[in-house]
Amino acid sequence: MKIYKRDPDALRSFLKKASSKLNSKAWVDEAVCIGSIGDKGDVSSWRSDIDLRIFFKPGFINFIRMNFYLIYLRTWALFTIIPLDLYAYDDIEYLSRFKSNEGIKIIKDVNNRIKNRFSDRVMG
């Protein structure tokens, strides 16, 4: 469907803005891109999407914050026609469930837990 064919620059712009917002959230410790962006370190073509995984700090309040933030990000992506595959978790070990040869592009890694745990998969 043509609507999901997006200029890579539009995806880069969305990801840059989303990354900046995520880095300002004190209740988010880690955020990564997987998929083609994780493998190549950048949006590679008009067929790319953004596979964003966010890891929030433990606690009920952070769970609520995260879920409202997911709604915000999904709504923003919908109205700007950005193909966004978005999930949130409370433990970085969920990354081990994905393909072991899939790259990871770090957006936020407060305590270097992703870099240390998945060093063989981190891009750049």
LOMARTOR-872380 format. One record per atom (N, C-alpha, C): x, y negated, z; residue in three letters. Coordinates in steps of 0.2 Angstrom, whole numbers, plus 5000, padded with zeros to 4 digits. Each point is the difference from the previous one (the first is absolute). Layout:
% LOMARTOR-872380
XYZala/...
END
This chain:
% LOMARTOR-872380
500450065000met/499649945000met/500449945000met/499949954996lys/500449944999lys/500149965006lys/499550005004ile/500049955006ile/500650025005ile/500250065000tyr/500550025004tyr/500750004997tyr/500049974994lys/500749994997lys/500249935002lys/500550005004arg/500249935003arg/500749984998arg/500149944999asp/500649984999asp/500550015006asp/500650034999pro/500450025006pro/500149945004pro/500149944997asp/500149945004asp/499449985005asp/499450024998ala/499449995005ala/500150055006ala/500250064998leu/500150055006leu/500649975004leu/500549984997arg/500649985004arg/499849945005arg/499649954997ser/499849955004ser/499650025006ser/499550044998phe/499650035006phe/500450035005phe/500550044998leu/500450045005leu/500449955004leu/500349954997lys/500449955003lys/499649975005lys/499449974999lys/499549975004lys/499850055006lys/499850064998ala/499850045005ala/500650025005ala/500650014997ser/500650015004ser/500149955005ser/500049944998ser/500149945005ser/499550005005ser/499350014999lys/499550015005lys/500150055005lys/500250064997leu/500150065004leu/500649995005leu/500549964998asn/500649995004asn/499949955005asn/499449965000ser/499849965005ser/499650035005ser/499750064999lys/499650035005lys/500450045005lys/499949985007ala/500450025005ala/499850085002ala/499450014998trp/499750075001trp/500250054995trp/500349984995val/500350054995val/500750005000val/500250075001asp/500850015001asp/500350024993asp/499650034996glu/500350034994glu/499549994994glu/500249994994ala/499650004994ala/500550024995ala/499750044995val/500450034995val/499650004993val/500350014995cys/499750024993cys/500350064998cys/499650054998ile/500250064997ile/499850004993ile/500050064997gly/499850004993gly/500549974995gly/499849984995ser/500549974995ser/500449945003ser/499749965004ile/500349945003ile/500650035004ile/499850055004gly/500550035005gly/500550034996gly/499950044995asp/500550034996asp/500549954996asp/499749954997lys/500449954996lys/500149945003lys/499749985006gly/500249945004gly/499649944997gly/499650014995asp/499749944997asp/499450034996asp/499549954998val/499550024996val/500350014993val/499850064997ser/500450024994ser/499649994993ser/499350005001ser/499649994994ser/499349985001ser/499649994995trp/499349985000trp/499650055003trp/500350075001arg/499650055003arg/500150015007arg/500549965003ser/500250015007ser/499449985004ser/500050035006asp/499649985006asp/500449995006asp/499749975005ile/500449995006ile/499750055005ile/500550045002asp/499950065005asp/500349975007asp/499649975004leu/500249975006leu/499850045006leu/500550015004arg/499950045007arg/500249955005arg/499549995005ile/500249955006ile/499950045006ile/500549995005phe/500050045006phe/499949955006phe/499550005003phe/499949965006phe/500250025007phe/500149965004lys/500250015007lys/499450045003lys/500150045005pro/499550045004pro/499549955004pro/499450035001gly/499649965004gly/499349994996gly/499550005004phe/499349994997phe/499949934997phe/500349955003ile/500049934997ile/500350004993ile/500650035000asn/500450004994asn/499650044994asn/499750055002phe/499650044996phe/499449964997phe/499749965004ile/499549964998ile/500249944995ile/500649975002arg/500349954996arg/500250034993arg/500350065000met/500250034994met/499450014995met/499550035003asn/499450024996asn/499749934997asn/500049955003phe/499749944997phe/500549974995phe/500650015001tyr/500549984996tyr/500050044993tyr/499950065001leu/499950054994leu/499449974996leu/499549985003ile/499449984996ile/500249934996ile/500449965004tyr/500249944997tyr/500450014994tyr/500550055000leu/500550014995leu/499650034994leu/499650055001arg/499650034995arg/499549954996arg/499749955004thr/499649954997thr/500449964996thr/500649985002trp/500449954997trp/500250044993trp/500250065001ala/500250044994ala/499450004995ala/499450025002leu/499550004996leu/499849944996leu/500049945003phe/499949944997phe/500549984995phe/500650025002thr/500649984995thr/500250054995thr/499650065000ile/500050054995ile/500750035001ile/500250025006ile/500650045001ile/499950075002ile/500350054996pro/499950075002pro/500450015007pro/499650015005leu/500450015007leu/499850065003leu/500550045001asp/499950075004asp/500249985007asp/499650005005leu/500249975006leu/499850055006leu/500450015005tyr/499950045005tyr/500449975006tyr/499750025006ala/500349985006ala/500150065005ala/500550005004tyr/500250055004tyr/500349985007tyr/500050045005asp/500349985006asp/500750035001asp/500250044995asp/500650045001asp/500450014994asp/500649984999ile/500450004994ile/500150074997ile/499950055005glu/500050074997glu/499550024995glu/499549964999tyr/499650014994tyr/500350004994tyr/500649964999leu/500350004994leu/500450064998leu/500150055005ser/500350064999ser/499550054996ser/499349985000arg/499550044997arg/500049994992arg/500349944998phe/500049994993phe/500650044997phe/500149994993lys/500550044996lys/500749985003lys/500450055002ser/500649995003ser/500549964995ser/499950004994asn/500449964995asn/499749944998asn/499549985003glu/499749934999glu/500349955003glu/500249944997gly/500449955002gly/499549955005gly/500449975004ile/499649955005ile/500349934999ile/499649954999lys/500249935000lys/499849975007lys/500549985004ile/499849975006ile/499749934999ile/499549995003ile/499749935001ile/500149975007ile/499950045005lys/500249985007lys/500250065003lys/500549995004asp/500350065004asp/500449975006asp/499549985005val/500349965006val/500650045004val/499950065001asn/500550035004asn/500550054996asn/499949994993asn/500450054996asn/499850075000asn/499450015002arg/499850075001arg/499950044993arg/499849964996ile/499950034993ile/500750014997ile/500449955000lys/500650004997lys/500450065003lys/500050015007asn/500450065003asn/499750064999asn/499350015000arg/499750064999arg/499950034993arg/500049954995phe/499950024993phe/500549974996phe/500650005002ser/500649964997ser/500150034993ser/499950074999asp/500150024993asp/499549984995asp/499449975002arg/499549984996arg/499949934999arg/500349965004val/500049935000val/500349974994val/499749954996met/500349974995met/500349945002met/500649984996gly/500449945002gly/500350005006gly/
END
